[in-house]
């Protein structure tokens, strides 16, 4: 496992980020693994050299953070691990149980620290923008967490490039801690962030850690075609979000290209699709989500795949740009 800097920070993270949305409680989503089923995944990831783990306070209603904290403590060296979590989505019916007000950010951070069982969160990210909170209030609250030592670095997820540029500018003008990471939706079926977000991140020294690099299993070949019902996995049958994200006419042609390149390399489609994401200069580490150990092994093996310029051209050729609104900042994860 190689380690790379997160943006222009001195923080070194593994080339893969281990996503923990799949672990916690099946009561939240039927495809989520219970704690006893989850532990081998954390152990395998740490044994492989992965030191970067991403969760969120909303995953399994907080149970994902609890599971992550417990198993990282059991199997890892806390001083070497980079633990990331997120804040925004509601944690109850009350008016102050979600969003990005100073009140909710501070309360949510304390709750995440408790569930994770740590004194400091390495990377604290806003899961979405809150249209009802002034950005100055949000950014000042996040900066205060850094100054208090409760958070080391800040990040964001899924917004338009102009919105992220505004946040970076406000922080810089006020001397507040700036965001150093962007979680965006990026894969061979969703490439709109290449237009503005990725150039912005490279210019500003922000590390990109894409979510859903396999397009919720589509790019792993779990369906015969985009939009059909041939995926018999629990997540494929119950997720539903993929039906909102991957519906372009060009998607089937992209899958055909991935399949062709995979056959030529004698590799699974998932390895080719992940290798493509990792090859992009803006990308620090794709966030991998798995529910089978073989999927984790594929993700790790993808780091050894070397795509030629011709491979990349073949993978990218079928893509037809779509309207940004289709996948700009959906409140889907």
N, C-alpha and C positions, 0 to 999 in steps of 0.2 A: 504494500500500500504506500503510495506517495502522499506527501503532505504539501499543501499549497497555502499561500497567504489569503486571507479573506479580504478581498479588495486591496486597499493600500494600508491596512492595519498590519501589525506585527503578529497577529493571531494566525496560527497554522492549523489547518483543518484537513481531514482526509478528503480524498478526491470523490468520495461518495458520502452523502449525508443520509443517515438512517432515519426514515420517517416513522413515527409511532402512532399514526392514526389508526392502524390495524390492531392495536393492542389496548385492552382495558376491560370493556364490558359489552357482551353481545346484546344486552338490553338496549344499548344506544343504537347500534346498527347490527343486523343479523350476521354480517360477515366479520365482525370484530372478534378477535381471539381473547379468551379469558386469561387471567394471569398465569395459570399453570401451563397453558399452551404457549404463552408468549415468551417465557424465560429462555428457551433454547435459541430463539432468534437474537436476543441481546448477547448471549454468550458467543454465538457464532460470529456476530458482527465484531465484537471486541477482539476475539481471537484472530480475525482477519485483519485487524489493524484499524478498523473504523473508530474514529474518536469524536465524530460529529453527530449529534442526536437532536432531532427536531420534534417537538410536540406542541400542544396548544391547550389552553385551559378548557376549551370547549370539547375536546375529544373525549368521548365517553363520559361527559359531564365532570371531568377532572380525574377520572380513574386512569387515563393514559399517563398523566403526570405522575400519579402515585406508583404505577407499575414501572415507569421509566426510572424514577428515583430509586426504587427498591432494587431493581436488577442492575443498574449501573453501580450502585454502592456494593453489591455483592460480587460483581464480576470485573469491575473496572478500577482504574486508578483515577480518582476524582481530579487530581492535579493535572492530568493529561486529557481529560474529557472536556468537550465543548458542548454544553447543554443549552439548547435554544427552545424558547416557548413563545406563545403569542397571546394577545389580549384584544378583545373587542366584542365578541358575541355574548349574548346574555347568559347569565348563570341563575336565572330565576325570573319570576313575573314582575318584580318590583321595578320602578322607574329608574333606579340607579344601579341595576344589576348588569348593565351592559354599556357599550359605547366607549368613548375615549375622554370622558371628563376627568379632571384631576382626581376627583373622588374615586371613580371606578378604577382608574389606572393604579392608584396607590393601593386600594383594597385588593384588586386582582393580583397585583404583584406579591403582596404578602401571602395571599392564598396559594399562589403558585410555588413560592419558596417553601411553604409548609408542606405541600403535597410532594414536591420533589425532594424534600429533605436536605436542602442545601442552604448556605448562607448568602450566596450570590448566584444570579442567573447570568450565564456568559453572554447570551444574545437574546434580547427582549424585543419582540417585533409586534407592530400593530397588524392585526389580522386583516383588517379592512379600514378604510377611512370612515370617520364619523362625520356626516354632513351637518350634524347639529352641534358640534363642538368647534369653537375657533381653533385653528391650527396652532396659534400661539399658546393657548391653554394646554393643549395636548403635548406640545413639544417641551414646554417648560416643566410639565409634570414628569415627562420621561427623563429630562436632564437632571431633575432633582433626585431621581432614583440612582442615576449614575454617580452624582456627587455624594450621595449617602452610602455608596458602596453596595447597594442592593442589586445593581445591574452593571455589567462591564461594557457591553456594546449594544447599539440599537439597530433595528431594521424595520422593514415594511414588507407588505405583500399586496399584489394585485391592484394596481391603480394605473391611471394614465401617466405618461412621462411628464406632462406639464405639471401635474399635481405633485409628483415626486420632486421635480425641480424646485417647485415652490417651497416644499418642506425643507429641502437642503439649504435653500437661500435664507429662509427665516432663521434656521438654526445658526447659520454662519453669521448673519447680521447681529444676532444676540449673544454670540459667544457660547452657545449651548452645544452639547454633544450632538454630533451629526450621525445620521443613519449610515451604516457601513455595509448593509446587506439588503438585497431585494429578492423576495420570493415571488417569481412570476410564473404564469402558466405558459410552458414552453415545451414543445415537442414537434415532431415532424408533421403533425396534423394541426398545429397551432403555432404559427411563426410570426404573428403580428408584432410581437415585442422587438423583433429585429429592426423595425423601422425607426423607432425613436428611443424606446426604453434601454436597449442594450448599448447603443452609442452613448447615451447619457451616463449610464453606469460606468462604462469604460473611461469616459472623460473625467468623471467625478471620483474615480477610484472606489466604486461600490462593487462588492462581490455579488454575483447572481447565483442564486440557489433555486433552480426551477422546480416547481411542483408538477406532478403528473407527467414525468418525462416519457412514460409509456402510454400516455393517453388512456388511462384507466383500463389497460390491458389490450386495447386495440392493436398497438404496435408490437405486442408480444405474440400476436397471431391467435388470440383466444376466440376470435370470431372469424367466420368464413368471409364476412364482408361487413362494412360499416353499416350499423342500423339493423342487422338481423338479430335473431334471438338464439343464435347457435352457442352462445357462451353459457355453459351449464354450471359455472361457479356460482357460489352464493352471492358474491358481490355483483357479478355480471347480471344476475337475475333480479337484484333488489336495489342496486345503486340508483339508476334512473338519471343521474346527472350527466352521464356520458351521452345520453340521447339528446341532451340540450347542447352539448359542446361539439360533438362530432357528427355533423350531418351534411357537410359540403359534398358536392358531386365529385370533387377531386380526391376525396379521402380514400376511396377504393383504389385509385391509381397509385396513391402513395403507398398503401399497403402492398400492392403488387411489386413496387420497386424495392421495398424493404425485404420482401420475400425473395426476390431475385438476387439481391446482394448477399443475403444470408445463405442462400444455397451455394453461391459461388465461394463464400468463405468457409462453408461447412460449419456454420454457427447458428444458434437459435436466433430468431428475429429480434427477441428482446435485447440480446447483446449488441446487435447492429444498431438498433434504435438508440440505446443508451450511449454507445460509442460515438454516435453522431452528435448527441447533445454535449458530451464531454469534450468533443473536438473544438467547440466554439470558444473563441478567445474571451468572450465576456463571462463565460460560465466558470464558476469556482467549483461547484459540486452539485450534481442533480440529487434531488431528494427521492430516495427509493422507498416505495411502499410495498410490503410483501405480506403474504399470508401462508406461504409455503417456503421451506428451507431451500428448495431447488431454485426458487425465484431469487433468493438472496445470493445463492451461488452464481446464478447467471449475471447478476448485477456486478459482482466482484470480478467475474471473468471478463466482463465487457471492457475493463480497464486495459486488458491485454490486446484488444482488437485494434488493428491499425487500418484505418480506412484511407484509400488512395483518393487523390483529387477526382478521379473518374467515378469512384464509388459515391463520393459526396454529391457530385453533379447528378448522378443517376437518382439518388435518393431525393434530391431537392427539385428536380425538373417537373414532376407532376403537380406540385403545389400551386393552387390558385389563391391569391390573397383574398381575404374576406373582409367584410365590414368590421371595423374595430369593435363596434357595439356587441358583436356576437360573442366576444371573449375578452372584453376589456377589463372589467372589474366585477365579475359576477360574484354574488355572495353565496358561493356554492360549496366551499370546502368547510 
